[in-house]
Amino acid sequence: MVLALAGAGAAFAHSGATGLVKERMDAMLEIGDSMKSLGRILKSGPYDPEVAIVAGDAIAGHAGEELTELFPEGSLQPQSEASPAIWSNWTAFRDYAGDLKSSALALKTMAEQGADSLALADAFGELAGTCKACHQEFRIKK
C-alpha cells in the first residue's frame, strides 16, 4: 500500500510534465527504483547479484552524457525539480553525472565478478553519496 501511494505521488508530481522534462523525470524515477532494489537486497536480502547487475546497468544507462543531454539550458517547466544552479555550475553537474555513471558501472562489474553483499554495500554507498550530493546542490524540493 505504501509503495502504491509513493508511486502515485511520483506520478502526480510528474503530471503535466512534457518533452525533455518528462523524459528526465522518468529517468530519475528509474534510477530511484533501481537504487531501491539495490537497497532492498543489501539491507534485508536475499542478496542477488543479478539484481545488482540489472540495477547498475539501468543507472549507468541514465548517467553521464545521457543524463546531461536531458538538461538543456532553460528547461525549467513548473513541474521540474531542477535548480537553475545546474546551468550556472554546469561543470559540477556534469561531473556528478559522470561520477554516477562510473559508480554504477563499478557496482555492476563487482556484482558480475561475484562480489559479496558487504563489498557491494560499499559500492552502493558511493553511488548513493553521488545521488545525495547532486540532489542537495541541484534539486529543488517541492
C-alpha positions as CSV (number, residue, x, y, z in Angstrom):
1,M,0.0,0.0,0.0
2,V,2.8,2.5,0.9
3,L,4.6,1.7,-2.3
4,A,1.5,2.2,-4.3
5,L,1.0,5.6,-2.7
6,A,4.6,6.6,-3.3
7,G,4.2,5.6,-6.9
8,A,1.0,7.6,-7.1
9,G,2.8,10.6,-5.6
10,A,5.6,10.4,-8.2
11,A,3.0,10.1,-11.0
12,F,1.1,13.2,-9.6
13,A,4.4,15.2,-9.3
14,H,5.1,14.4,-12.9
15,S,1.7,15.1,-14.2
16,G,1.8,18.0,-16.7
17,A,5.5,17.5,-17.5
18,T,6.2,17.1,-21.2
19,G,9.1,16.6,-23.5
20,L,12.6,16.6,-22.1
21,V,11.4,17.5,-18.6
22,K,9.2,14.4,-18.6
23,E,12.0,12.3,-20.0
24,R,14.4,13.3,-17.3
25,M,11.8,12.8,-14.6
26,D,11.1,9.3,-15.9
27,A,14.9,8.6,-16.0
28,M,15.3,9.8,-12.4
29,L,12.3,7.6,-11.4
30,E,14.0,4.6,-12.9
31,I,17.3,5.5,-11.2
32,G,15.4,5.8,-7.9
33,D,13.6,2.5,-8.4
34,S,17.0,0.8,-9.2
35,M,18.5,2.3,-6.0
36,K,15.6,1.0,-4.0
37,S,16.1,-2.5,-5.5
38,L,19.7,-2.4,-4.6
39,G,19.0,-1.1,-1.1
40,R,16.5,-4.0,-0.5
41,I,18.9,-6.8,-1.5
42,L,21.7,-5.3,0.5
43,K,19.7,-4.4,3.6
44,S,17.1,-7.1,4.1
45,G,18.1,-9.7,1.5
46,P,18.2,-12.1,0.0
47,Y,21.4,-10.9,-1.8
48,D,21.0,-11.5,-5.5
49,P,23.9,-10.3,-7.7
50,E,21.6,-10.4,-10.8
51,V,19.5,-7.6,-9.2
52,A,22.7,-5.6,-8.7
53,I,23.8,-6.2,-12.3
54,V,20.5,-5.1,-13.7
55,A,20.2,-2.1,-11.4
56,G,23.8,-0.9,-12.1
57,D,23.2,-1.2,-15.8
58,A,19.9,0.8,-15.6
59,I,21.5,3.5,-13.6
60,A,24.6,3.7,-15.8
61,G,22.3,3.9,-18.8
62,H,20.7,7.1,-17.5
63,A,24.0,8.7,-16.3
64,G,26.9,10.5,-17.8
65,E,26.2,12.2,-21.1
66,E,22.8,10.5,-21.3
67,L,21.9,12.5,-18.2
68,T,23.4,15.8,-19.1
69,E,21.7,15.7,-22.5
70,L,18.3,15.8,-20.6
71,F,19.2,19.2,-19.1
72,P,19.5,21.8,-21.9
73,E,19.8,25.3,-20.6
74,G,16.4,26.8,-19.7
75,S,14.4,23.6,-19.5
76,L,12.5,24.5,-16.3
77,Q,8.8,23.8,-16.7
78,P,6.9,24.3,-13.5
79,Q,6.9,20.6,-12.8
80,S,10.7,20.4,-13.0
81,E,12.7,19.9,-9.8
82,A,15.9,21.1,-11.5
83,S,17.6,24.1,-9.9
84,P,18.8,26.9,-12.2
85,A,22.1,26.3,-10.4
86,I,22.7,23.4,-12.8
87,W,23.4,25.8,-15.6
88,S,25.4,28.3,-13.5
89,N,27.6,25.4,-12.3
90,W,27.5,23.1,-15.3
91,T,30.9,21.6,-14.7
92,A,30.0,20.3,-11.2
93,F,26.7,19.0,-12.6
94,R,28.5,17.2,-15.5
95,D,31.0,15.8,-13.0
96,Y,28.2,14.4,-10.8
97,A,26.6,12.8,-13.9
98,G,30.0,11.2,-14.8
99,D,30.5,10.0,-11.2
100,L,27.1,8.5,-11.3
101,K,27.9,6.5,-14.4
102,S,31.3,5.3,-13.2
103,S,30.0,4.3,-9.8
104,A,27.0,2.4,-11.3
105,L,29.3,0.6,-13.7
106,A,31.8,-0.2,-10.9
107,L,28.9,-1.7,-8.8
108,K,27.7,-3.7,-11.8
109,T,31.2,-5.0,-12.5
110,M,31.7,-6.0,-8.9
111,A,28.4,-8.0,-9.0
112,E,29.3,-9.7,-12.2
113,Q,32.7,-10.7,-10.7
114,G,31.0,-12.3,-7.7
115,A,31.4,-9.7,-5.0
116,D,29.6,-10.4,-1.8
117,S,27.0,-8.2,-0.3
118,L,29.4,-6.4,2.1
119,A,31.7,-5.4,-0.8
120,L,28.7,-4.3,-2.9
121,A,27.3,-2.3,0.1
122,D,30.5,-0.1,-0.1
123,A,30.0,0.5,-3.8
124,F,26.3,1.2,-3.2
125,G,27.3,3.8,-0.5
126,E,29.5,5.6,-3.0
127,L,26.7,5.5,-5.6
128,A,24.1,6.8,-3.1
129,G,26.5,9.5,-2.0
130,T,26.8,10.8,-5.6
131,C,23.0,10.9,-5.8
132,K,22.6,12.7,-2.5
133,A,25.3,15.3,-3.2
134,C,23.9,16.1,-6.6
135,H,20.4,16.4,-5.3
136,Q,21.5,18.7,-2.5
137,E,23.2,21.0,-4.9
138,F,20.9,20.9,-7.9
139,R,17.4,19.7,-6.9
140,I,14.6,21.9,-5.7
141,K,12.4,20.2,-3.1
142,K,8.7,20.7,-3.8
